Each structure stands twice: as structure tokens, then as C-alpha cells.
């Protein structure tokens, strides 16, 4: 494996501009970021690592006033941006520029198409494709602290260096299998801006046990969750620093009317009472009419019969059979949820689209229609179409 000759730390706009100019015609770049969000609502962008086959740099956004040259590279339509588990990195960029880099390639999404595990970790990917064992010495590093040590820069740069090498190996295997274009829909789905916008009106849906509420309690939770989202965003602090989920659930169940009653809520300290107590009482007593859209809570699906579970098990067996034939991770072809959708709400199933339809979807629907039979011969599963 060829490594870039040295790791450069870029701390000025002038040098960033020079470096990015060198990447103007790059067909692809490997990108990683380091960020913190333990104490903030928005991710705090602390470092960007970019690698090609011949160079690598760590870019310090805390030292550079103008990041526009980096934006020019990230948003260049002729350059593929390589990530592993891209969503958090994309959130960082979306927060800064309110747009998303395209086109992208996510090695975590691509890996199952050559038989690697679903949601494969970066270390496992590098180990499987490159035979390299990555260290974890700086996993808990405070990337906002300066100066960064040589060991920290080496650790950060390796994430981009090995990502570049893993991409080349992975892409080569996908091309050999004729599967590169299978990923287009998955990658494009990551470029939906709504994934990175935290709507206050929908904030309640992220709270565990919210689906168990109804009526006034649910409406109150929606109101509190929207207020918490706005408050956390305005103050740039984690949501839990405003109110924890379990506290909000207790509030809407008990509906305190005043500060004395609020004090009985476990988890509400004096600081929170002083800062938010009056507002909480006001919000809880508003008792607005439930918004129709907000109250469209999905009812739990009816319990499946043993016969339905047996059909799903049969479908799972066919998926594993076809995945094995094509050296695919079965979860990349179809998850249990995909099979449930095909059985119950087929119009929503991704097994009716693209390569999944060709590999298994059409066959599964034929089985459900009784046009195929599944048998075992010589210990092997066989799917036979009726004459």
C-alpha cells in the first residue's frame, strides 16, 4: 500500500486555498471529520482529514477564518467524496453551509454488497479489505484542544489514508461484480436535507414511550418537545441539558399547575426550576386542541399469526439463499422489515425496486402468489417455477 509522503496540518486560509487548488481535478477524495457535541446542540467542527492516493492533510477549522476553499472541494460535482458512515460527517457540513456534498460514496453502505457485515465498523472494514489493524488510542480525544500532538494527527490522518485505500479495494470488487450502480439510490438518500433538519414540530417522535401517550398528554409532550428543541438550538446546548426525556414524560403525565407541584417532579433541580419553571407551567396549562397531523401516531401492528411468521421465515430463507449465491450480506438484499413490507404493504417495499427486485423481489412475490414452490434437494434450497 502506498502512503502519502507526509501528514500536513493546515492552519491558514492561504495554505488551505493552495491545498484545495491541488484537488480541483481529483476524481475522488477520502474525507473524515473530528467533532464534538457533548456540550453543544450543533456538532462542533474540530478537524477535517482529506486524502488522495498521493497526499493527505489535516485541516484545522478552529484556526482558519475562511473555509470557502474547503467548500469548493466538498461541493465540486466532479469529485466523489468518500466517507465511512457518512451521516454525521454530512451533518457537520450541512450545519456550516446548509447544503450537502455530492456525489458521495459511503463505504459502510457499500460493504455488504461484497458480503461484509451490515453496519460494519471502520476498523473491521480496514481489517477485512486491507489486513490492517487500526489502533484506538485516541478514540476519546478532545479534538477541540490545541495544540494537537503528532500522535493525534497520525491517528486522525490514518482515518482518511486507509479510507482512500479501502475505497479503491471496495470499488474494484464492486466493479468486478457489476454492482457499483446498485448503490446510487442509497447514496442519494443520504443527500436528503430533511435528514439534517431537526424540526421542532417532529421532535416528540424521538422520545421513547411517546407512542404510548394519547390525548392531552401527547399534545403536551409535543408542545414541550418543540419548546425544548427551540431552546436547545438557541442556546446551542444538548437537549438533555434543557430537559431530559424522562422528565418531560413525567411532566405530561402529572401535569403540575405551579412551581410547588413542579418541585415534586424527579429530575427537575432548582436551577432548571428557576430558569424554566414559569415557562413549563404556562406550556402545560395551554391545553391546545390537538393538531391533527401531530396526533397521527401509528398504531402498533396486529400480532402476526403463526402462519404469517412461517411465511416470513420462508421468505427469509429464500433471501439468504439468493444472497449466498451472489456473495451478498443477506441484510443488504432484504431485512426482516423489508419482507414484512412486501407481505403487508408491498407498495412500500424496496424489494419492488432496482437490483433487489431482480435478485429476489420478483421471485418472492411469485412465491406469495403460489407461482413458485420452495423445495430441498441434496440439502440445498431450490425455488422452482410452476410450468
DRENDO-1510 file (C-alpha; in Angstrom, 1 decimal, always signed):
<recs>
REC; n; res; u; v; w
REC; 1; UNK; +0.0; +0.0; +0.0 .
REC; 2; UNK; +1.4; +3.4; -1.0 .
REC; 3; UNK; +1.1; +6.1; +1.6 .
REC; 4; UNK; +1.3; +9.9; +1.2 .
REC; 5; UNK; +4.8; +11.1; +2.0 .
REC; 6; UNK; +3.8; +13.2; +5.0 .
REC; 7; UNK; +0.9; +14.5; +7.0 .
REC; 8; UNK; +0.3; +18.2; +6.8 .
REC; 9; UNK; -1.6; +20.3; +9.3 .
REC; 10; UNK; -3.2; +23.2; +7.6 .
REC; 11; UNK; -3.9; +26.2; +9.8 .
REC; 12; UNK; -4.2; +29.2; +7.4 .
REC; 13; UNK; -6.6; +30.2; +4.7 .
REC; 14; UNK; -3.7; +30.8; +2.3 .
REC; 15; UNK; -2.4; +27.2; +2.7 .
REC; 16; UNK; -5.9; +25.8; +2.6 .
REC; 17; UNK; -6.5; +27.6; -0.7 .
REC; 18; UNK; -3.3; +26.1; -2.2 .
REC; 19; UNK; -4.1; +22.6; -1.0 .
REC; 20; UNK; -7.6; +22.7; -2.3 .
REC; 21; UNK; -6.5; +24.0; -5.6 .
REC; 22; UNK; -4.4; +20.9; -6.0 .
REC; 23; UNK; -7.6; +18.8; -5.5 .
REC; 24; UNK; -9.6; +20.6; -8.1 .
REC; 25; UNK; -9.3; +17.8; -10.7 .
REC; 26; UNK; -9.2; +14.9; -8.3 .
REC; 27; UNK; -11.7; +12.2; -9.3 .
REC; 28; UNK; -12.3; +11.4; -5.6 .
REC; 29; UNK; -11.1; +12.3; -2.2 .
REC; 30; UNK; -11.4; +10.4; +1.1 .
REC; 31; UNK; -13.0; +12.6; +3.8 .
REC; 32; UNK; -13.3; +12.3; +7.6 .
REC; 33; UNK; -14.1; +14.7; +10.3 .
REC; 34; UNK; -13.5; +15.1; +14.0 .
REC; 35; UNK; -16.1; +16.9; +16.0 .
REC; 36; UNK; -17.6; +17.2; +19.5 .
REC; 37; UNK; -21.2; +17.6; +20.6 .
REC; 38; UNK; -21.2; +16.6; +24.2 .
REC; 39; UNK; -21.7; +20.2; +25.3 .
REC; 40; UNK; -23.5; +21.7; +22.3 .
REC; 41; UNK; -26.6; +21.3; +20.2 .
REC; 42; UNK; -24.7; +21.6; +16.9 .
REC; 43; UNK; -21.7; +19.5; +16.2 .
REC; 44; UNK; -18.5; +21.5; +16.9 .
REC; 45; UNK; -16.3; +21.0; +13.8 .
REC; 46; UNK; -12.7; +20.4; +15.1 .
REC; 47; UNK; -10.8; +18.8; +12.3 .
REC; 48; UNK; -11.1; +17.7; +8.7 .
REC; 49; UNK; -8.9; +15.0; +7.1 .
REC; 50; UNK; -8.7; +14.7; +3.4 .
REC; 51; UNK; -6.6; +12.1; +1.5 .
REC; 52; UNK; -6.0; +11.1; -2.1 .
REC; 53; UNK; -3.6; +8.5; -3.4 .
REC; 54; UNK; -0.7; +10.9; -3.2 .
REC; 55; UNK; -1.4; +13.4; -0.4 .
REC; 56; UNK; -3.1; +13.8; +2.9 .
REC; 57; UNK; -3.8; +16.8; +5.1 .
REC; 58; UNK; -5.5; +17.6; +8.4 .
REC; 59; UNK; -7.4; +20.9; +8.2 .
REC; 60; UNK; -7.9; +22.9; +11.4 .
REC; 61; UNK; -11.3; +24.8; +11.1 .
REC; 62; UNK; -10.7; +26.3; +14.6 .
REC; 63; UNK; -7.7; +28.2; +13.3 .
REC; 64; UNK; -8.9; +29.1; +9.8 .
REC; 65; UNK; -11.3; +32.1; +9.3 .
REC; 66; UNK; -12.3; +31.3; +5.8 .
REC; 67; UNK; -13.3; +27.7; +4.9 .
REC; 68; UNK; -14.6; +28.5; +1.5 .
REC; 69; UNK; -11.7; +26.8; -0.3 .
REC; 70; UNK; -12.7; +23.6; +1.5 .
REC; 71; UNK; -16.3; +24.1; +0.5 .
REC; 72; UNK; -15.2; +24.4; -3.2 .
REC; 73; UNK; -13.7; +20.9; -2.9 .
REC; 74; UNK; -16.5; +19.3; -1.0 .
REC; 75; UNK; -19.2; +20.6; -3.3 .
REC; 76; UNK; -17.4; +20.1; -6.6 .
REC; 77; UNK; -19.8; +17.9; -8.7 .
REC; 78; UNK; -16.9; +16.2; -10.5 .
REC; 79; UNK; -15.3; +14.8; -7.4 .
REC; 80; UNK; -16.6; +11.8; -5.5 .
REC; 81; UNK; -16.4; +12.4; -1.7 .
REC; 82; UNK; -15.6; +9.1; +0.1 .
REC; 83; UNK; -16.9; +8.6; +3.7 .
REC; 84; UNK; -17.4; +5.8; +6.1 .
REC; 85; UNK; -20.8; +6.1; +7.9 .
REC; 86; UNK; -21.3; +9.4; +6.2 .
REC; 87; UNK; -24.3; +10.8; +8.0 .
REC; 88; UNK; -22.6; +12.5; +11.0 .
REC; 89; UNK; -19.9; +14.0; +8.7 .
REC; 90; UNK; -22.6; +15.3; +6.4 .
REC; 91; UNK; -24.4; +16.8; +9.3 .
REC; 92; UNK; -21.3; +18.8; +10.1 .
REC; 93; UNK; -21.1; +20.2; +6.6 .
REC; 94; UNK; -24.8; +20.9; +6.4 .
REC; 95; UNK; -24.8; +22.9; +9.6 .
REC; 96; UNK; -22.0; +25.1; +8.2 .
REC; 97; UNK; -23.1; +25.5; +4.6 .
REC; 98; UNK; -26.7; +24.5; +4.5 .
REC; 99; UNK; -26.1; +22.1; +1.6 .
REC; 100; UNK; -24.6; +18.7; +1.2 .
REC; 101; UNK; -21.6; +17.5; -0.8 .
REC; 102; UNK; -22.4; +15.4; -3.9 .
REC; 103; UNK; -21.7; +12.9; -5.3 .
REC; 104; UNK; -20.7; +10.7; -2.3 .
REC; 105; UNK; -19.6; +7.1; -1.7 .
REC; 106; UNK; -20.2; +5.6; +1.7 .
REC; 107; UNK; -18.0; +2.5; +2.4 .
REC; 108; UNK; -20.3; +1.3; +5.2 .
REC; 109; UNK; -23.3; +1.2; +2.9 .
REC; 110; UNK; -21.3; -0.4; +0.1 .
REC; 111; UNK; -19.5; -3.1; +2.2 .
REC; 112; UNK; -22.5; -5.6; +2.5 .
REC; 113; UNK; -22.6; -5.8; -1.3 .
REC; 114; UNK; -19.4; -7.8; -1.2 .
REC; 115; UNK; -20.5; -9.9; +1.7 .
REC; 116; UNK; -19.2; -7.9; +4.7 .
REC; 117; UNK; -21.5; -7.3; +7.7 .
REC; 118; UNK; -24.2; -4.7; +7.7 .
REC; 119; UNK; -23.2; -1.5; +9.6 .
REC; 120; UNK; -19.6; -2.7; +9.5 .
REC; 121; UNK; -17.2; -0.7; +11.7 .
REC; 122; UNK; -14.4; +1.3; +10.1 .
REC; 123; UNK; -11.8; -0.8; +11.9 .
REC; 124; UNK; -13.4; -4.1; +10.6 .
REC; 125; UNK; -13.7; -2.8; +7.1 .
REC; 126; UNK; -10.0; -1.8; +7.0 .
REC; 127; UNK; -9.0; -5.1; +8.6 .
REC; 128; UNK; -11.1; -7.2; +6.1 .
REC; 129; UNK; -10.1; -5.3; +2.9 .
REC; 130; UNK; -6.5; -4.2; +3.8 .
REC; 131; UNK; -5.4; -6.6; +6.5 .
REC; 132; UNK; -4.5; -3.6; +8.8 .
REC; 133; UNK; -5.3; -3.4; +12.5 .
REC; 134; UNK; -6.1; +0.1; +13.5 .
REC; 135; UNK; -5.3; +1.4; +16.9 .
REC; 136; UNK; -7.8; +3.0; +19.2 .
REC; 137; UNK; -5.5; +5.1; +21.4 .
REC; 138; UNK; -7.2; +8.4; +20.6 .
REC; 139; UNK; -10.9; +7.4; +20.4 .
REC; 140; UNK; -11.8; +9.6; +23.3 .
REC; 141; UNK; -9.6; +12.6; +22.3 .
REC; 142; UNK; -10.8; +16.1; +22.9 .
REC; 143; UNK; -10.4; +17.3; +19.4 .
REC; 144; UNK; -11.1; +20.9; +20.3 .
REC; 145; UNK; -7.9; +21.1; +22.5 .
REC; 146; UNK; -4.9; +22.7; +21.0 .
REC; 147; UNK; -2.1; +22.1; +20.1 .
REC; 148; UNK; -2.7; +18.7; +18.5 .
REC; 149; UNK; +0.1; +16.2; +19.1 .
REC; 150; UNK; +1.9; +14.3; +16.3 .
REC; 151; UNK; +0.3; +11.1; +17.6 .
REC; 152; UNK; -3.2; +12.7; +17.3 .
REC; 153; UNK; -2.5; +13.9; +13.8 .
REC; 154; UNK; -1.3; +10.5; +12.8 .
REC; 155; UNK; -4.4; +8.9; +14.2 .
REC; 156; UNK; -6.7; +11.4; +12.5 .
REC; 157; UNK; -4.9; +11.2; +9.2 .
REC; 158; UNK; -4.9; +7.4; +9.2 .
REC; 159; UNK; -8.7; +7.5; +9.1 .
REC; 160; UNK; -8.5; +9.3; +5.7 .
REC; 161; UNK; -5.5; +7.4; +4.4 .
REC; 162; UNK; -6.9; +3.9; +5.0 .
REC; 163; UNK; -10.4; +5.1; +3.8 .
REC; 164; UNK; -8.8; +6.0; +0.5 .
REC; 165; UNK; -7.2; +2.6; +0.2 .
REC; 166; UNK; -10.3; +0.8; +1.3 .
REC; 167; UNK; -12.4; +2.7; -1.2 .
REC; 168; UNK; -10.2; +1.6; -4.1 .
REC; 169; UNK; -10.3; -2.0; -3.0 .
REC; 170; UNK; -14.0; -2.0; -2.4 .
REC; 171; UNK; -14.8; -0.2; -5.6 .
REC; 172; UNK; -12.7; -2.6; -7.6 .
REC; 173; UNK; -14.6; -5.6; -6.2 .
REC; 174; UNK; -17.9; -3.9; -6.8 .
REC; 175; UNK; -17.0; -3.2; -10.4 .
REC; 176; UNK; -15.9; -6.7; -10.9 .
REC; 177; UNK; -19.2; -7.9; -9.7 .
REC; 178; UNK; -21.1; -5.4; -11.7 .
REC; 179; UNK; -22.7; -3.8; -8.6 .
REC; 180; UNK; -21.4; -0.3; -8.5 .
REC; 181; UNK; -24.6; +1.3; -9.7 .
REC; 182; UNK; -26.7; -0.7; -7.2 .
REC; 183; UNK; -25.6; +1.9; -4.6 .
REC; 184; UNK; -27.0; +5.0; -6.4 .
REC; 185; UNK; -30.3; +5.2; -4.6 .
REC; 186; UNK; -28.8; +4.5; -1.1 .
REC; 187; UNK; -26.2; +7.3; -1.6 .
REC; 188; UNK; -28.8; +9.7; -3.0 .
REC; 189; UNK; -31.0; +9.1; +0.1 .
REC; 190; UNK; -28.2; +10.4; +2.3 .
REC; 191; UNK; -28.3; +13.7; +0.4 .
REC; 192; UNK; -31.9; +14.5; +1.5 .
REC; 193; UNK; -31.6; +17.8; +3.5 .
REC; 194; UNK; -34.6; +16.8; +5.7 .
REC; 195; UNK; -32.3; +14.2; +7.4 .
REC; 196; UNK; -30.3; +17.0; +8.9 .
REC; 197; UNK; -33.0; +19.4; +9.8 .
REC; 198; UNK; -34.4; +18.9; +13.3 .
REC; 199; UNK; -38.0; +20.1; +13.0 .
REC; 200; UNK; -39.3; +21.3; +16.4 .
REC; 201; UNK; -42.8; +20.0; +15.4 .
REC; 202; UNK; -41.4; +16.5; +15.0 .
REC; 203; UNK; -39.1; +16.5; +18.0 .
REC; 204; UNK; -41.5; +14.5; +20.1 .
REC; 205; UNK; -41.1; +11.5; +17.9 .
REC; 206; UNK; -37.6; +10.9; +19.1 .
REC; 207; UNK; -38.7; +10.5; +22.7 .
REC; 208; UNK; -39.1; +6.9; +23.9 .
REC; 209; UNK; -42.6; +5.9; +25.1 .
REC; 210; UNK; -44.1; +8.9; +23.3 .
REC; 211; UNK; -46.2; +6.4; +21.2 .
REC; 212; UNK; -47.8; +5.2; +24.4 .
REC; 213; UNK; -49.4; +8.6; +25.1 .
REC; 214; UNK; -52.6; +10.0; +23.8 .
REC; 215; UNK; -55.0; +12.9; +24.2 .
REC; 216; UNK; -53.9; +15.9; +26.3 .
REC; 217; UNK; -50.7; +14.1; +27.5 .
REC; 218; UNK; -49.5; +13.6; +23.9 .
REC; 219; UNK; -50.4; +17.1; +22.9 .
REC; 220; UNK; -48.5; +18.5; +25.9 .
REC; 221; UNK; -45.4; +16.4; +25.1 .
REC; 222; UNK; -45.5; +17.7; +21.5 .
REC; 223; UNK; -45.6; +21.2; +22.9 .
REC; 224; UNK; -42.7; +20.6; +25.4 .
REC; 225; UNK; -40.6; +18.8; +22.8 .
REC; 226; UNK; -40.9; +21.6; +20.3 .
REC; 227; UNK; -40.1; +24.2; +23.0 .
REC; 228; UNK; -37.0; +22.2; +24.2 .
REC; 229; UNK; -35.8; +21.9; +20.6 .
REC; 230; UNK; -36.0; +25.6; +20.0 .
REC; 231; UNK; -34.4; +26.4; +23.4 .
REC; 232; UNK; -31.5; +24.0; +22.9 .
REC; 233; UNK; -30.9; +25.3; +19.4 .
REC; 234; UNK; -31.0; +29.0; +20.6 .
REC; 235; UNK; -28.6; +28.3; +23.4 .
REC; 236; UNK; -26.5; +25.7; +21.5 .
REC; 237; UNK; -26.7; +23.2; +24.3 .
REC; 238; UNK; -27.7; +19.5; +24.3 .
REC; 239; UNK; -31.4; +18.8; +24.5 .
REC; 240; UNK; -30.9; +16.9; +27.7 .
REC; 241; UNK; -29.4; +20.0; +29.4 .
REC; 242; UNK; -32.7; +21.7; +29.0 .
REC; 243; UNK; -34.9; +18.8; +30.0 .
REC; 244; UNK; -34.3; +15.1; +30.0 .
REC; 245; UNK; -36.8; +12.9; +28.1 .
REC; 246; UNK; -37.9; +11.1; +31.3 .
REC; 247; UNK; -38.6; +14.5; +33.0 .
REC; 248; UNK; -40.8; +15.6; +30.1 .
REC; 249; UNK; -42.7; +12.3; +30.3 .
REC; 250; UNK; -43.3; +12.8; +34.0 .
REC; 251; UNK; -44.5; +16.4; +33.4 .
REC; 252; UNK; -47.1; +15.5; +30.8 .
REC; 253; UNK; -48.4; +12.6; +32.9 .
REC; 254; UNK; -48.6; +14.5; +36.2 .
REC; 255; UNK; -49.5; +18.0; +34.7 .
REC; 256; UNK; -48.2; +20.2; +37.6 .
REC; 257; UNK; -50.1; +23.5; +37.9 .
REC; 258; UNK; -47.5; +25.6; +39.7 .
REC; 259; UNK; -43.9; +25.8; +40.9 .
REC; 260; UNK; -44.6; +23.9; +44.1 .
REC; 261; UNK; -46.0; +21.0; +42.1 .
REC; 262; UNK; -43.1; +21.2; +39.7 .
REC; 263; UNK; -40.7; +20.7; +42.5 .
REC; 264; UNK; -42.2; +17.2; +43.1 .
REC; 265; UNK; -41.0; +16.1; +39.6 .
REC; 266; UNK; -37.9; +14.0; +39.9 .
REC; 267; UNK; -35.0; +15.3; +37.9 .
REC; 268; UNK; -36.0; +19.0; +38.0 .
REC; 269; UNK; -33.4; +20.8; +40.0 .
REC; 270; UNK; -33.6; +24.3; +41.4 .
REC; 271; UNK; -31.6; +25.7; +38.5 .
REC; 272; UNK; -34.0; +24.3; +35.9 .
REC; 273; UNK; -36.9; +25.5; +38.0 .
REC; 274; UNK; -35.6; +29.0; +38.2 .
REC; 275; UNK; -34.7; +29.1; +34.5 .
REC; 276; UNK; -37.7; +27.3; +33.0 .
REC; 277; UNK; -40.3; +26.8; +35.7 .
REC; 278; UNK; -42.7; +29.6; +34.8 .
REC; 279; UNK; -42.5; +28.6; +31.1 .
REC; 280; UNK; -43.1; +25.0; +31.8 .
REC; 281; UNK; -46.3; +25.8; +33.9 .
REC; 282; UNK; -47.5; +28.0; +31.1 .
REC; 283; UNK; -46.9; +25.4; +28.4 .
REC; 284; UNK; -48.5; +22.6; +30.3 .
REC; 285; UNK; -51.6; +24.7; +31.0 .
REC; 286; UNK; -52.1; +25.9; +27.5 .
REC; 287; UNK; -54.2; +22.8; +26.7 .
REC; 288; UNK; -54.4; +23.5; +23.0 .
REC; 289; UNK; -56.6; +21.5; +20.6 .
REC; 290; UNK; -54.6; +18.5; +19.4 .
REC; 291; UNK; -53.1; +19.1; +15.9 .
REC; 292; UNK; -54.5; +16.5; +13.5 .
REC; 293; UNK; -51.1; +15.8; +11.9 .
REC; 294; UNK; -49.3; +15.6; +15.2 .
REC; 295; UNK; -51.7; +13.0; +16.6 .
REC; 296; UNK; -51.3; +10.7; +13.7 .
REC; 297; UNK; -49.5; +8.1; +15.8 .
REC; 298; UNK; -49.0; +4.8; +14.2 .
REC; 299; UNK; -50.9; +2.1; +16.0 .
REC; 300; UNK; -48.9; -1.0; +16.8 .
REC; 301; UNK; -49.3; -3.6; +14.1 .
REC; 302; UNK; -51.6; -6.5; +14.9 .
REC; 303; UNK; -49.8; -9.6; +16.2 .
REC; 304; UNK; -48.9; -11.9; +13.3 .
REC; 305; UNK; -50.3; -15.4; +13.2 .
REC; 306; UNK; -48.0; -18.4; +13.3 .
REC; 307; UNK; -48.8; -18.9; +9.7 .
REC; 308; UNK; -47.7; -15.4; +8.8 .
REC; 309; UNK; -44.5; -15.8; +10.8 .
REC; 310; UNK; -43.9; -19.1; +8.9 .
REC; 311; UNK; -44.3; -17.3; +5.6 .
REC; 312; UNK; -41.8; -14.6; +6.7 .
REC; 313; UNK; -39.4; -17.3; +7.7 .
REC; 314; UNK; -39.7; -18.9; +4.3 .
REC; 315; UNK; -39.1; -15.6; +2.6 .
REC; 316; UNK; -36.0; -15.1; +4.8 .
REC; 317; UNK; -34.7; -18.4; +3.8 .
REC; 318; UNK; -35.0; -17.5; +0.1 .
REC; 319; UNK; -33.3; -14.2; +0.7 .
REC; 320; UNK; -30.4; -16.0; +2.4 .
REC; 321; UNK; -30.2; -18.5; -0.4 .
REC; 322; UNK; -30.0; -15.8; -3.1 .
REC; 323; UNK; -27.6; -13.7; -1.1 .
REC; 324; UNK; -25.3; -16.6; -0.7 .
REC; 325; UNK; -25.4; -17.3; -4.4 .
REC; 326; UNK; -24.3; -13.7; -5.1 .
REC; 327; UNK; -21.8; -13.3; -2.2 .
REC; 328; UNK; -24.0; -10.7; -0.6 .
REC; 329; UNK; -24.8; -9.9; +3.0 .
REC; 330; UNK; -28.4; -11.0; +3.3 .
REC; 331; UNK; -29.4; -7.8; +5.1 .
REC; 332; UNK; -28.2; -5.8; +2.1 .
REC; 333; UNK; -30.7; -7.7; +0.0 .
REC; 334; UNK; -33.6; -7.6; +2.4 .
REC; 335; UNK; -34.1; -7.1; +6.1 .
REC; 336; UNK; -36.9; -8.6; +8.1 .
REC; 337; UNK; -38.7; -5.3; +7.9 .
REC; 338; UNK; -38.4; -5.3; +4.1 .
REC; 339; UNK; -40.0; -8.7; +4.0 .
REC; 340; UNK; -42.8; -7.6; +6.3 .
REC; 341; UNK; -43.5; -4.7; +4.0 .
REC; 342; UNK; -43.5; -6.9; +0.9 .
REC; 343; UNK; -46.0; -9.2; +2.7 .
REC; 344; UNK; -48.3; -6.5; +4.2 .
REC; 345; UNK; -47.7; -3.2; +2.3 .
REC; 346; UNK; -45.9; -4.2; -0.9 .
REC; 347; UNK; -46.1; -0.8; -2.5 .
REC; 348; UNK; -43.7; +0.5; +0.2 .
REC; 349; UNK; -41.1; -2.3; -0.1 .
REC; 350; UNK; -37.7; -1.6; -1.7 .
REC; 351; UNK; -37.8; -5.2; -2.9 .
REC; 352; UNK; -40.0; -3.9; -5.7 .
REC; 353; UNK; -37.3; -1.6; -7.0 .
REC; 354; UNK; -34.0; -1.9; -8.8 .
REC; 355; UNK; -31.5; -4.7; -8.3 .
REC; 356; UNK; -33.3; -6.0; -5.2 .
REC; 357; UNK; -36.3; -6.7; -7.4 .
REC; 358; UNK; -34.3; -8.5; -10.0 .
REC; 359; UNK; -32.4; -10.6; -7.4 .
REC; 360; UNK; -35.2; -11.6; -5.1 .
REC; 361; UNK; -38.2; -9.3; -5.2 .
REC; 362; UNK; -40.0; -10.8; -8.2 .
REC; 363; UNK; -39.3; -14.3; -7.0 .
REC; 364; UNK; -40.6; -13.6; -3.6 .
REC; 365; UNK; -43.8; -12.1; -5.0 .
REC; 366; UNK; -44.2; -15.2; -7.2 .
REC; 367; UNK; -43.9; -17.4; -4.2 .
REC; 368; UNK; -46.5; -15.4; -2.4 .
REC; 369; UNK; -48.8; -15.8; -5.4 .
REC; 370; UNK; -48.3; -19.5; -5.4 .
REC; 371; UNK; -46.5; -19.5; -8.7 .
REC; 372; UNK; -43.3; -21.0; -7.3 .
REC; 373; UNK; -42.5; -23.7; -4.8 .
REC; 374; UNK; -39.6; -24.0; -2.5 .
REC; 375; UNK; -38.1; -27.4; -2.1 .
REC; 376; UNK; -34.9; -29.0; -0.7 .
REC; 377; UNK; -32.8; -31.3; -2.8 .
REC; 378; UNK; -29.4; -32.8; -1.6 .
REC; 379; UNK; -29.5; -30.5; +1.4 .
REC; 380; UNK; -29.9; -27.4; -0.7 .
REC; 381; UNK; -32.8; -24.9; -1.1 .
REC; 382; UNK; -34.3; -24.8; -4.5 .
REC; 383; UNK; -37.0; -22.5; -6.0 .
REC; 384; UNK; -39.0; -23.9; -8.8 .
REC; 385; UNK; -41.4; -22.1; -11.0 .
REC; 386; UNK; -44.6; -23.9; -11.9 .
REC; 387; UNK; -44.8; -24.9; -15.6 .
</recs>
